[in-house]
Amino acid sequence: MNDPSPLAARRRMIGYAQQDAAREAGVDRRTWGRWERGEATPYAYQLPRLAAVLKISVEELDVLLSRASGSDPRPAPTPAAPSLDDLDTAVADWAGLSPTTEPVRALWITEQDLAMAGQALATFRQFDHTYGARQNAGQVADYIERQLHELQQRPAASSEIAHQRALLTAEFCELAGYQAVDNGEPEKARTYYRRALHLTSVAGDRPYGAYLTAVNLGHLALHCGQPETALRWASAARSAAGTAASPLTRAAIAAVVARANARLQREDEATKLILEAEKLLDRGDADEPAWIRYFTHPYLADEAAHCLHDLGRPPAARGQLVDALHGVGPDRVRRRAIDAALLATTWVASGDLDQACAAGTEAVEYAARTGSGRCVARVTDVLDALRPHADHPAVHELLEFTEAVLPAALTG
């Protein structure tokens, strides 16, 4: 009798009973049965071993699995990314609604499952800080669509665990969105951020939703050259969070509102907000959520430096950048590259080419250690500002050094 499952037909062709094939693949027989019935699909890391068991290539296995699930083996078209106007609506909806009390669909997952996923998130974040998004953005996206999707399909031990799962998924989507920005893919970033914002409501975490709205969406709007939108979103987050958010969360939000005001040349308002953020930082304690603990005085100094740069005050910006570079850890390579590039820009604005090239060399060195598109773009901006002075010895040396270690910055 012909078996309707292509995967089962292949297993029988090579002489395996279902239990034997499952044992060789290192999975439970019930898992194998779900694969054959198209009710589940293997993880990416399981595919090579499964293909070896069935004595076929991974590509041939992909076709069998697609047929088993009744889907087309070709990837589905990517949904259109939301526009900034779409996100504006999402922010307005989020700001106007109370946290949902609707229970998340039942799952059988435990605190241990979430702890393992949390460890994976911490590892991905550390890799991102050190090496930039290009190195592991694909792995983060795959983890979201496979491992986290699988967690969504399983029953959970309690509603609290279900809410924690929603928040953890939101944090993964936040990271994926941030990496999309780093890779020059703002459309993909908008998709991930909108998904993360929705999940904060599912998790009932108003402060984290405010953080996403101000820090992630606000910075994205600034990146896209829309400071008015950034100001509107960050201000909405600041109002919605109120005093319920932790001091560090409120400090980070205030810093983005300051950035938007500085871009709009509202110096008094920007200065007031930076001072407010400094006071809030001093009130932070051990009870701060894990996702905001990175925001320290050196990170605020970076935000203040960008404000001062946008306001046309390079000497003051340099003072903040020195604090930022001295305070951020050596493993934060991308942050150090961006701040060194901004420092070089302030020296160009002040007409000191030698100092500009010294800072520019440091920026190139850091950027060459990452796969960060933003770092390359910042270095490119510095080099463009220095090109009119290419006959200056220090500038000539910097251009030669960049060509040797970071040629992408010369063609960006």
C-alpha positions as CSV (number, residue, x, y, z in Angstrom):
1,M,0.0,0.0,0.0
2,N,1.3,3.4,-0.9
3,D,2.0,5.6,2.1
4,P,0.6,9.2,1.7
5,S,3.6,10.6,3.5
6,P,6.7,11.1,1.3
7,L,8.9,11.0,4.4
8,A,7.4,7.7,5.5
9,A,7.8,6.3,2.0
10,R,11.5,7.2,2.0
11,R,12.0,5.6,5.4
12,R,10.4,2.4,4.3
13,M,12.4,2.4,1.1
14,I,15.7,2.2,3.1
15,G,14.2,-0.5,5.4
16,Y,13.6,1.4,8.6
17,A,10.7,1.0,11.0
18,Q,9.5,4.2,12.4
19,Q,11.1,3.5,15.8
20,D,14.4,2.6,14.2
21,A,14.5,5.8,12.2
22,A,13.7,7.9,15.2
23,R,16.4,6.3,17.3
24,E,19.0,6.9,14.5
25,A,17.9,10.5,14.3
26,G,18.1,11.0,18.0
27,V,14.4,11.8,18.6
28,D,11.4,10.3,20.2
29,R,9.2,8.1,18.0
30,R,6.2,10.4,18.5
31,T,8.3,13.3,17.2
32,W,9.2,11.3,14.1
33,G,5.5,10.5,13.6
34,R,4.6,14.1,13.7
35,W,7.2,14.9,11.1
36,E,5.7,12.2,8.8
37,R,2.2,13.5,9.3
38,G,3.3,17.0,8.5
39,E,2.3,18.2,12.0
40,A,5.7,19.5,12.8
41,T,9.1,20.1,11.1
42,P,12.6,19.4,12.4
43,Y,14.9,22.2,13.6
44,A,17.6,23.4,11.3
45,Y,20.3,21.7,13.4
46,Q,18.5,18.4,13.0
47,L,18.4,18.4,9.2
48,P,21.9,17.1,8.5
49,R,21.5,14.1,10.8
50,L,18.0,13.4,9.5
51,A,19.2,13.6,5.9
52,A,22.0,11.1,6.7
53,V,19.5,8.7,8.3
54,L,17.4,8.8,5.1
55,K,20.5,8.7,2.8
56,I,19.6,11.8,0.9
57,S,20.8,15.4,0.7
58,V,19.5,18.2,2.9
59,E,18.0,19.8,-0.2
60,E,16.1,16.6,-1.1
61,L,15.0,16.3,2.6
62,D,13.6,19.8,2.4
63,V,11.4,18.8,-0.5
64,L,10.2,15.7,1.3
65,L,9.3,17.7,4.5
66,S,7.5,20.3,2.4
67,R,5.4,17.7,0.7
68,A,4.7,16.0,4.1
69,S,3.3,19.3,5.4
70,G,1.5,20.1,2.2
71,S,3.5,23.3,1.6
72,D,5.5,24.6,-1.3
73,P,9.2,24.1,-0.7
74,R,9.9,27.5,-2.0
75,P,10.0,30.2,0.7
76,A,6.8,32.2,1.1
77,P,6.9,35.8,-0.1
78,T,7.8,38.2,2.7
79,P,4.9,40.3,3.9
80,A,5.1,43.9,3.2
81,A,6.9,45.8,6.0
82,P,4.8,48.4,7.8
83,S,5.5,52.0,6.8
84,L,6.3,54.7,9.4
85,D,2.6,55.7,9.1
86,D,1.6,52.2,10.0
87,L,3.9,52.3,13.0
88,D,2.4,55.6,14.0
89,T,-1.0,53.9,14.1
90,A,0.5,51.0,16.1
91,V,2.0,53.4,18.6
92,A,-1.2,55.3,19.0
93,D,-3.1,52.1,19.5
94,W,-0.6,50.9,22.1
95,A,-0.6,54.2,24.0
96,G,-4.4,54.3,24.1
97,L,-5.0,50.8,25.3
98,S,-4.7,49.3,28.8
99,P,-2.5,46.2,29.1
100,T,-4.4,43.1,27.9
101,T,-5.8,40.8,30.5
102,E,-6.7,38.2,27.9
103,P,-4.9,34.9,28.7
104,V,-2.3,33.7,26.3
105,R,-3.2,30.4,24.6
106,A,-2.2,27.5,26.8
107,L,1.2,26.0,26.4
108,W,3.2,23.2,28.1
109,I,6.5,25.0,28.6
110,T,8.3,25.5,31.9
111,E,10.5,28.0,33.5
112,Q,13.5,25.9,32.5
113,D,12.5,26.2,28.8
114,L,12.3,30.0,29.2
115,A,15.6,30.1,31.0
116,M,17.4,28.2,28.2
117,A,15.9,30.6,25.6
118,G,16.9,33.6,27.8
119,Q,20.5,32.3,27.8
120,A,20.4,32.1,24.0
121,L,19.2,35.7,23.9
122,A,22.0,36.8,26.2
123,T,24.5,35.1,23.9
124,F,23.0,36.6,20.8
125,R,23.1,40.1,22.4
126,Q,26.8,39.7,23.4
127,F,27.7,38.6,19.9
128,D,25.8,41.6,18.5
129,H,27.5,44.1,20.7
130,T,31.0,42.7,19.8
131,Y,30.7,41.7,16.2
132,G,27.8,43.7,14.8
133,A,24.6,42.4,13.3
134,R,25.9,40.9,10.1
135,Q,27.6,38.0,12.0
136,N,24.4,36.5,13.6
137,A,21.3,38.3,12.3
138,G,20.3,35.2,10.4
139,Q,20.7,33.0,13.4
140,V,18.5,35.3,15.5
141,A,15.8,35.3,12.8
142,D,16.0,31.5,12.5
143,Y,15.7,31.1,16.3
144,I,12.6,33.3,16.3
145,E,10.9,31.4,13.5
146,R,11.9,27.9,14.7
147,Q,12.6,27.6,18.4
148,L,10.4,30.4,19.6
149,H,7.6,29.3,17.2
150,E,7.9,25.8,18.6
151,L,7.5,27.2,22.1
152,Q,4.4,29.0,21.0
153,Q,2.8,25.7,20.0
154,R,3.3,23.9,23.3
155,P,1.2,24.0,26.5
156,A,2.5,26.1,29.4
157,A,2.6,25.4,33.1
158,S,0.8,28.7,34.0
159,S,-0.5,32.0,32.7
160,E,2.6,33.7,34.2
161,I,4.9,31.5,32.2
162,A,2.9,32.2,29.1
163,H,3.2,36.0,29.7
164,Q,7.0,35.6,30.3
165,R,7.2,33.7,27.0
166,A,5.5,36.6,25.2
167,L,7.9,39.1,26.8
168,L,10.9,36.9,25.9
169,T,9.7,36.7,22.3
170,A,9.3,40.5,22.3
171,E,12.9,40.9,23.4
172,F,14.1,38.6,20.6
173,C,12.1,40.6,18.1
174,E,13.6,43.8,19.5
175,L,17.1,42.4,18.9
176,A,16.2,41.3,15.4
177,G,14.8,44.8,14.6
178,Y,17.9,46.5,16.0
179,Q,20.1,44.2,13.9
180,A,18.0,45.0,10.8
181,V,18.7,48.7,11.4
182,D,22.4,47.9,11.8
183,N,22.3,46.0,8.5
184,G,20.6,48.9,6.6
185,E,17.2,47.2,6.5
186,P,14.8,49.6,8.1
187,E,11.7,47.9,6.5
188,K,12.6,44.6,8.2
189,A,13.2,46.5,11.4
190,R,9.7,48.0,11.3
191,T,8.2,44.6,11.0
192,Y,10.1,43.2,14.0
193,Y,9.4,46.3,16.1
194,R,5.7,46.2,15.4
195,R,5.6,42.5,16.4
196,A,7.6,43.2,19.6
197,L,5.3,46.1,20.5
198,H,2.2,43.9,20.2
199,L,3.9,41.2,22.4
200,T,4.5,43.7,25.2
201,S,0.7,44.2,25.4
202,V,0.2,40.4,25.4
203,A,2.8,40.2,28.3
204,G,1.1,43.1,30.1
205,D,4.5,44.9,30.4
206,R,3.7,48.6,29.9
207,P,7.2,49.8,30.8
208,Y,8.9,47.6,28.2
209,G,6.3,48.7,25.6
210,A,7.2,52.3,26.4
211,Y,10.9,51.5,26.1
212,L,10.4,49.9,22.7
213,T,8.3,52.8,21.5
214,A,10.8,55.5,22.6
215,V,14.2,53.9,22.3
216,N,13.7,51.5,19.3
217,L,11.0,53.2,17.3
218,G,12.2,56.7,18.2
219,H,15.8,55.9,17.1
220,L,14.5,54.3,14.0
221,A,12.5,57.5,13.1
222,L,15.7,59.6,13.7
223,H,17.7,57.2,11.6
224,C,15.1,57.7,8.8
225,G,15.4,61.5,9.1
226,Q,12.0,62.1,10.8
227,P,12.7,63.8,14.1
228,E,9.1,65.0,14.4
229,T,7.9,61.4,14.4
230,A,10.6,60.4,16.8
231,L,9.5,63.2,19.2
232,R,5.8,62.2,19.0
233,W,6.5,58.5,19.7
234,A,9.0,59.1,22.4
235,S,6.8,61.7,24.1
236,A,3.8,59.2,23.9
237,A,6.0,56.6,25.5
238,R,7.1,59.0,28.3
239,S,3.6,59.9,29.1
240,A,2.2,56.3,29.0
241,A,5.0,54.9,31.1
242,G,4.6,57.6,33.8
243,T,6.3,56.8,37.1
244,A,5.5,53.1,36.9
245,A,8.6,52.5,34.7
246,S,11.9,52.0,36.4
247,P,14.4,55.0,36.7
248,L,16.7,53.6,34.0
249,T,13.8,53.0,31.7
250,R,12.6,56.6,32.2
251,A,16.1,57.9,31.7
252,A,16.5,56.1,28.4
253,I,13.2,57.4,27.2
254,A,14.0,61.0,28.3
255,A,17.3,60.8,26.4
256,V,15.5,59.9,23.1
257,V,13.0,62.8,23.6
258,A,16.1,65.0,24.1
259,R,17.7,63.6,20.9
260,A,14.6,64.5,18.9
261,N,14.4,68.0,20.3
262,A,18.1,68.5,19.6
263,R,17.6,67.4,16.0
264,L,14.8,70.0,15.8
265,Q,17.2,72.7,17.3
266,R,15.3,73.0,20.5
267,E,18.4,73.3,22.7
268,D,16.7,74.4,26.0
269,E,14.3,71.4,25.9
270,A,17.0,69.0,25.0
271,T,19.3,70.2,27.8
272,K,16.5,70.0,30.4
273,L,15.8,66.4,29.4
274,I,19.4,65.3,29.5
275,L,19.7,66.7,33.0
276,E,16.5,64.8,33.9
277,A,17.9,61.6,32.5
278,E,21.1,62.0,34.6
279,K,19.1,62.4,37.8
280,L,17.0,59.3,37.0
281,L,20.2,57.3,36.3
282,D,21.4,58.0,39.7
283,R,18.3,56.5,41.1
284,G,18.6,53.2,39.4
285,D,19.0,50.1,41.6
286,A,19.3,46.3,41.5
287,D,15.6,45.9,40.7
288,E,16.0,47.3,37.2
289,P,14.7,45.0,34.4
290,A,17.5,43.0,32.8
291,W,16.8,44.6,29.4
292,I,17.6,48.1,30.6
293,R,20.6,47.5,32.8
294,Y,23.0,48.3,29.9
295,F,21.9,52.0,30.1
296,T,24.6,53.5,32.2
297,H,26.2,57.0,32.4
298,P,28.5,56.2,29.4
299,Y,25.5,55.4,27.3
300,L,23.8,58.6,28.4
301,A,27.0,60.5,27.5
302,D,26.7,59.0,24.0
303,E,23.1,60.3,23.7
304,A,24.2,63.8,25.1
305,A,27.1,63.9,22.6
306,H,24.7,63.3,19.7
307,C,22.4,66.0,21.0
308,L,25.3,68.5,21.2
309,H,26.6,67.5,17.7
310,D,23.1,68.1,16.2
311,L,23.0,71.5,18.0
312,G,26.4,72.5,16.4
313,R,28.5,72.4,19.5
314,P,31.5,70.2,18.7
315,P,33.7,71.0,21.7
316,A,30.9,70.2,24.2
317,A,30.1,67.0,22.2
318,R,33.8,65.9,22.5
319,G,33.7,66.1,26.3
320,Q,30.7,63.8,26.4
321,L,32.3,61.4,23.9
322,V,35.5,61.1,26.0
323,D,33.3,60.0,28.9
324,A,31.4,57.6,26.7
325,L,34.5,56.0,25.3
326,H,36.2,55.7,28.7
327,G,33.1,54.2,30.3
328,V,31.8,51.7,27.8
329,G,33.3,48.2,28.1
330,P,36.0,46.9,25.6
331,D,33.5,44.3,24.4
332,R,31.1,47.0,23.1
333,V,33.1,47.3,19.9
334,R,30.3,48.7,17.7
335,R,29.5,51.4,20.3
336,R,33.1,52.3,20.5
337,A,33.4,52.5,16.7
338,I,30.4,54.8,16.4
339,D,31.5,57.1,19.2
340,A,35.1,57.3,17.8
341,A,33.6,58.2,14.4
342,L,31.5,60.9,15.9
343,L,34.5,62.2,17.9
344,A,36.4,62.5,14.6
345,T,33.5,64.4,13.1
346,T,33.6,66.9,15.9
347,W,37.4,67.5,15.3
348,V,36.7,68.0,11.6
349,A,34.1,70.6,12.5
350,S,36.7,72.4,14.7
351,G,39.3,72.3,11.9
352,D,41.9,70.1,13.7
353,L,42.7,67.5,11.0
354,D,45.4,65.7,13.0
355,Q,43.0,65.0,15.9
356,A,40.3,64.1,13.5
357,C,42.5,61.5,11.8
358,A,43.6,60.1,15.2
359,A,40.0,59.5,16.2
360,G,39.2,58.4,12.7
361,T,41.9,55.7,12.8
362,E,40.5,54.4,16.1
363,A,37.0,54.3,14.5
364,V,38.3,52.3,11.5
365,E,40.1,49.9,13.8
366,Y,36.9,49.2,15.8
367,A,34.7,49.1,12.7
368,A,37.0,46.6,11.0
369,R,36.4,44.2,13.9
370,T,32.6,44.1,13.4
371,G,30.1,43.3,10.7
372,S,28.2,46.5,11.5
373,G,26.8,48.4,8.5
374,R,26.2,51.4,10.7
375,C,29.9,51.5,11.7
376,V,30.9,51.4,8.1
377,A,28.5,54.2,7.3
378,R,29.8,56.4,10.1
379,V,33.4,55.9,9.0
380,T,32.4,56.7,5.4
381,D,30.9,60.0,6.7
382,V,34.2,60.9,8.4
383,L,36.2,60.1,5.3
384,D,33.9,62.1,3.1
385,A,34.4,65.1,5.4
386,L,38.2,64.7,5.2
387,R,38.5,64.1,1.4
388,P,38.8,67.8,0.6
389,H,42.1,67.7,2.7
390,A,43.5,64.5,1.0
391,D,46.9,66.2,0.5
392,H,47.3,66.6,4.3
393,P,49.7,63.8,5.5
394,A,47.5,62.5,8.3
395,V,44.5,62.3,6.0
396,H,46.4,60.5,3.3
397,E,47.6,58.0,5.9
398,L,44.1,57.4,7.2
399,L,42.7,56.8,3.7
400,E,45.5,54.3,3.0
401,F,44.9,52.6,6.3
402,T,41.1,52.4,5.6
403,E,41.8,50.9,2.2
404,A,43.8,48.2,3.8
405,V,41.5,47.2,6.7
406,L,38.0,48.5,5.9
407,P,37.7,49.0,2.1
408,A,33.9,49.0,2.3
409,A,34.1,52.4,3.9
410,L,35.7,53.9,0.8
411,T,33.0,52.6,-1.5
412,G,30.1,53.3,0.8
